[in-house]
Amino acid sequence: MIKRTSFFLILVSFLVCFISLAQVQAQGINLDGISSADTGGSASNSLTFSHTIGAGTDRLLVVGVSININNFYTVASVTYGGTPLVNVGASSRFWLQFGPLQFGWVRSEIWMLVAPATGANDVVVTLSGSANFVAGAISFTGVNQTAPLGSFFSANGNSNAPNVTVTGVLEGEVVIDTVARRNASPAISVGSGQTQRWNIATSSGTADVIGAGSTEPGPDGGGSVTMDWSSTSSLAWAIGAVAIKPANPTAVKLVSFSAAARDAGA
């Protein structure tokens, strides 16, 4: 009888622990909403689109911008419902084409806003000059409100495989990237382990750009995360990525539990 009572207490303790672990895990980073837009068939110095944020706690809004430019324009500002976002980082790549002679830059930028207002509001991206560009917005809940992001990582090149490696990513964090690739075709495909959040090509026919963004969770135990894309042609690209930090960094993940039958006694 004593053995059975002990087993019952152990079982109850395990169930309480399991429920607690599930509650802690539920406090991690969660996707809230996604929206995106592009300048379409003509260059512009601004882009406005609506994004809706839910009523969850510890909110973060991230906006990625992908540009193809003949002059070295940058993002002048990003606002959400009139509230300015903060620049996280940028990456650029010069490109040159012979016959007929053309040149320019592809550029990706990431911006963020802690505790954005809930509801539907306009994201307004303004450049320092007119260009073809794409913007994607993604909101999260369960994000650290004091230090929401890790270090910004960037890379650029002229190949068929845009990629950047983010180091020091902790378990429970989420990496987000934004890539800009010159020309509307061929298409680019998201890498293994990533979840594509937007992937849009402009259609001006003169200085098109593909803008795309994705997310990937941090590895078990922490480590490095490589955000990569692929295509069938080598063209200029620029990419940036950063890890998002959870509001509850001590969240744990239950991997497995087993108990031997003999623990039940006779």
QUILIN-V572866 format. One record per residue. N is the residue number from 1. RES is the residue in one letter. SS is DSSP state (A for helix, B for strand, O for the rest). PSI is psi as a letter, one per 20 degrees, with the letter a starting at -180 (NA if undefined). NEAR is the number of other C-alpha atoms within 10 Angstrom. Layout:
BEGIN
n-><N/N>
res-><RES/RES>
ss-><SS/SS>
psi-><PSI/PSI>
near-><NEAR/NEAR>
END
This chain:
BEGIN
n-><1/2/3/4/5/6/7/8/9/10/11/12/13/14/15/16/17/18/19/20/21/22/23/24/25/26/27/28/29/30/31/32/33/34/35/36/37/38/39/40/41/42/43/44/45/46/47/48/49/50/51/52/53/54/55/56/57/58/59/60/61/62/63/64/65/66/67/68/69/70/71/72/73/74/75/76/77/78/79/80/81/82/83/84/85/86/87/88/89/90/91/92/93/94/95/96/97/98/99/100/101/102/103/104/105/106/107/108/109/110/111/112/113/114/115/116/117/118/119/120/121/122/123/124/125/126/127/128/129/130/131/132/133/134/135/136/137/138/139/140/141/142/143/144/145/146/147/148/149/150/151/152/153/154/155/156/157/158/159/160/161/162/163/164/165/166/167/168/169/170/171/172/173/174/175/176/177/178/179/180/181/182/183/184/185/186/187/188/189/190/191/192/193/194/195/196/197/198/199/200/201/202/203/204/205/206/207/208/209/210/211/212/213/214/215/216/217/218/219/220/221/222/223/224/225/226/227/228/229/230/231/232/233/234/235/236/237/238/239/240/241/242/243/244/245/246/247/248/249/250/251/252/253/254/255/256/257/258/259/260/261/262/263/264/265/266>
res-><M/I/K/R/T/S/F/F/L/I/L/V/S/F/L/V/C/F/I/S/L/A/Q/V/Q/A/Q/G/I/N/L/D/G/I/S/S/A/D/T/G/G/S/A/S/N/S/L/T/F/S/H/T/I/G/A/G/T/D/R/L/L/V/V/G/V/S/I/N/I/N/N/F/Y/T/V/A/S/V/T/Y/G/G/T/P/L/V/N/V/G/A/S/S/R/F/W/L/Q/F/G/P/L/Q/F/G/W/V/R/S/E/I/W/M/L/V/A/P/A/T/G/A/N/D/V/V/V/T/L/S/G/S/A/N/F/V/A/G/A/I/S/F/T/G/V/N/Q/T/A/P/L/G/S/F/F/S/A/N/G/N/S/N/A/P/N/V/T/V/T/G/V/L/E/G/E/V/V/I/D/T/V/A/R/R/N/A/S/P/A/I/S/V/G/S/G/Q/T/Q/R/W/N/I/A/T/S/S/G/T/A/D/V/I/G/A/G/S/T/E/P/G/P/D/G/G/G/S/V/T/M/D/W/S/S/T/S/S/L/A/W/A/I/G/A/V/A/I/K/P/A/N/P/T/A/V/K/L/V/S/F/S/A/A/A/R/D/A/G/A>
ss-><O/A/A/A/A/A/A/A/A/A/A/A/A/A/A/A/A/A/A/A/A/A/A/A/A/A/O/O/O/B/B/B/B/B/B/B/B/B/O/O/O/O/O/B/B/B/B/B/B/B/B/B/B/O/O/O/O/O/O/B/B/B/B/B/B/B/B/B/B/O/O/O/O/O/B/B/B/B/B/B/O/O/B/B/O/B/B/B/B/B/B/B/B/B/B/B/B/O/O/O/O/B/B/B/B/B/B/B/B/B/B/B/B/B/O/O/O/O/B/B/B/B/B/B/B/B/B/B/B/B/B/B/B/B/B/B/B/B/B/B/B/O/B/O/O/O/O/O/B/B/B/B/B/B/B/B/B/B/B/O/O/O/B/B/B/B/B/B/B/O/O/O/O/B/B/B/B/B/B/B/B/B/O/O/O/O/O/O/B/B/O/O/O/O/B/B/B/B/B/B/B/O/O/O/O/O/O/O/B/B/B/B/B/B/B/B/B/O/O/O/O/O/B/B/B/B/B/B/B/B/O/O/O/O/B/B/B/B/B/B/B/B/B/B/O/B/O/O/O/O/O/O/O/O/O/O/O/O/O/O/A/A/A/A/O/O>
psi-><h/g/g/h/g/g/g/g/g/g/g/g/g/g/h/g/g/g/g/g/g/h/g/g/h/i/j/a/p/q/p/g/q/q/r/r/r/r/i/c/j/q/q/q/j/q/p/p/q/q/p/p/p/a/j/r/r/m/q/p/p/p/p/p/p/p/q/p/q/h/q/m/q/r/p/h/q/p/q/o/k/i/p/q/r/p/p/g/r/q/p/q/p/q/q/p/p/q/m/q/p/q/r/a/q/q/p/q/q/p/q/q/p/p/l/q/q/r/a/p/r/p/p/o/p/p/r/i/r/p/r/p/r/q/p/p/p/p/q/q/r/k/q/p/i/g/m/h/q/b/q/p/q/r/r/r/a/n/a/j/m/p/q/q/p/p/r/k/p/q/p/i/r/p/p/q/r/p/q/p/p/q/q/i/q/r/r/q/q/q/r/p/i/q/o/p/h/q/n/q/p/r/k/h/i/g/l/r/q/p/p/q/q/r/q/p/q/q/q/p/i/r/b/q/p/p/o/q/r/q/r/i/q/o/r/p/q/p/q/q/q/q/p/p/p/q/h/n/i/j/p/q/p/p/g/r/p/q/p/q/h/i/i/h/a/NA>
near-><8/9/12/13/12/14/16/14/12/14/14/12/11/13/12/12/13/14/11/12/15/15/13/16/17/15/19/22/25/16/13/18/16/18/17/24/22/27/22/17/13/17/21/16/18/21/18/18/17/16/22/19/21/16/12/12/14/20/27/26/24/22/28/30/28/34/32/35/24/16/13/15/17/21/22/13/16/26/20/24/16/11/14/16/21/16/17/21/16/24/22/25/21/19/19/10/9/7/5/6/7/12/14/18/23/30/33/33/27/30/21/24/23/20/17/20/18/14/12/13/17/16/27/19/23/18/18/14/16/20/24/27/34/29/30/26/26/25/25/24/24/22/29/21/17/10/12/20/20/19/14/16/19/22/18/23/19/17/16/18/19/26/23/21/16/23/17/14/24/23/20/24/25/23/23/25/31/31/36/34/36/28/22/19/16/17/15/24/15/21/18/11/14/20/14/16/20/21/22/22/27/26/19/16/12/15/24/28/31/28/33/29/31/23/23/20/21/21/15/11/9/15/13/13/24/18/27/21/21/17/17/13/14/16/18/25/33/29/33/30/34/26/26/27/25/27/23/17/17/13/17/16/14/10/5/5/7/5/8/6/7/8/13/15/12/8>
END
